[in-house]
Amino acid sequence: MSGLLAGKRILVTGVLTDSSIAFHVARLAQEEGAEVVLTGFGRLSLVQRIARRLPKEAPVIELDVQNREHLDGLAAAVGEHVDSLDGVVHSIGFAPQDALGGNFLNTPWESVATAVEVSAYSLKSLTTALLPLMERGGDGASVVGLDFDARVAWPTYDWMGVAKAALESTSRYLARDLGGRGIRVNLVSAGPIKSMAARSIPGFEELAEVWRTRAPIGWDLADPEPAARGVCALLSDWFPRTTGEVVHVDGGVHMMGA
């Protein structure tokens, strides 16, 4: 078998529609030779239907990252489909509506806590839940999360921006603590994509306008594949000593001055 991810077993979270970056990660991973398992939250039947649009239908496991029982049983549930894992893709993020859209000064702690737990702490809880399977492979593993540049304050993004900053810090501490076990942890900071998740962000069009005018190499809001390719590259063996890194796949917007 040939391919960038030939023989690898990859868990991909966050597949909800075929417009998501996570879906295209799963598709590309399969095309590059990987065996893929998906997780879904809430509308599991929808995720199962989307899974049938992949080159090879992938099994779907229910996972709510705020549910301790789901996390405690995750390794066993994944183990019913693969005997070990070489890669994990974290594509999980959520903030209540009152944590977005220009309400920063009025957002209650309960909503902030939800945003941080689901969008940042879950990288740690997902990774540690799957450690037994990642260590079983024996050749190291790669954890890749999806990020949105948290170095600056974006219009309308508010507490999700804070959660993404926490995600970036979490990835560095995980990289520090898991490096000795041969596990790499990196993030792909992608430009905005017109996905279902994006539609839940008030003022998304205002945010996306930055990319229409300031990406020096261009950025297509309807094309998740560049970001998905970045994730697959980090899942591969071509970055064997890269960890704790944030790789920008955003058309170059991150490096443009005012």
Rosetta blueprint (number, residue, H / E / L):
1 M L
2 S L
3 G L
4 L L
5 L L
6 A L
7 G L
8 K L
9 R E
10 I E
11 L E
12 V E
13 T L
14 G L
15 V L
16 L L
17 T L
18 D L
19 S L
20 S L
21 I H
22 A H
23 F H
24 H H
25 V H
26 A H
27 R H
28 L H
29 A H
30 Q H
31 E H
32 E L
33 G L
34 A L
35 E E
36 V E
37 V E
38 L E
39 T E
40 G E
41 F L
42 G L
43 R L
44 L H
45 S H
46 L H
47 V H
48 Q H
49 R H
50 I H
51 A H
52 R L
53 R L
54 L L
55 P L
56 K L
57 E L
58 A L
59 P L
60 V E
61 I E
62 E E
63 L L
64 D L
65 V L
66 Q L
67 N L
68 R H
69 E H
70 H H
71 L H
72 D H
73 G L
74 L H
75 A H
76 A H
77 A H
78 V H
79 G H
80 E L
81 H L
82 V L
83 D L
84 S L
85 L L
86 D L
87 G E
88 V E
89 V E
90 H E
91 S L
92 I L
93 G L
94 F L
95 A L
96 P L
97 Q H
98 D H
99 A H
100 L L
101 G L
102 G L
103 N L
104 F H
105 L H
106 N H
107 T L
108 P L
109 W H
110 E H
111 S H
112 V H
113 A H
114 T H
115 A H
116 V H
117 E H
118 V H
119 S H
120 A H
121 Y H
122 S H
123 L H
124 K H
125 S H
126 L H
127 T H
128 T H
129 A H
130 L L
131 L H
132 P H
133 L H
134 M H
135 E H
136 R H
137 G L
138 G L
139 D L
140 G L
141 A E
142 S E
143 V E
144 V E
145 G E
146 L E
147 D E
148 F L
149 D L
150 A L
151 R L
152 V L
153 A L
154 W L
155 P L
156 T L
157 Y L
158 D H
159 W H
160 M H
161 G H
162 V H
163 A H
164 K H
165 A H
166 A H
167 L H
168 E H
169 S H
170 T H
171 S H
172 R H
173 Y H
174 L H
175 A H
176 R H
177 D H
178 L H
179 G H
180 G H
181 R H
182 G L
183 I E
184 R E
185 V E
186 N E
187 L E
188 V E
189 S E
190 A E
191 G L
192 P L
193 I L
194 K L
195 S L
196 M H
197 A H
198 A H
199 R H
200 S L
201 I L
202 P L
203 G L
204 F H
205 E H
206 E H
207 L H
208 A H
209 E H
210 V H
211 W H
212 R H
213 T H
214 R H
215 A L
216 P L
217 I L
218 G L
219 W L
220 D L
221 L L
222 A L
223 D L
224 P L
225 E H
226 P H
227 A H
228 A H
229 R H
230 G H
231 V H
232 C H
233 A H
234 L H
235 L H
236 S L
237 D L
238 W L
239 F L
240 P L
241 R L
242 T L
243 T L
244 G L
245 E L
246 V E
247 V E
248 H E
249 V E
250 D L
251 G L
252 G L
253 V H
254 H H
255 M H
256 M L
257 G L
258 A L
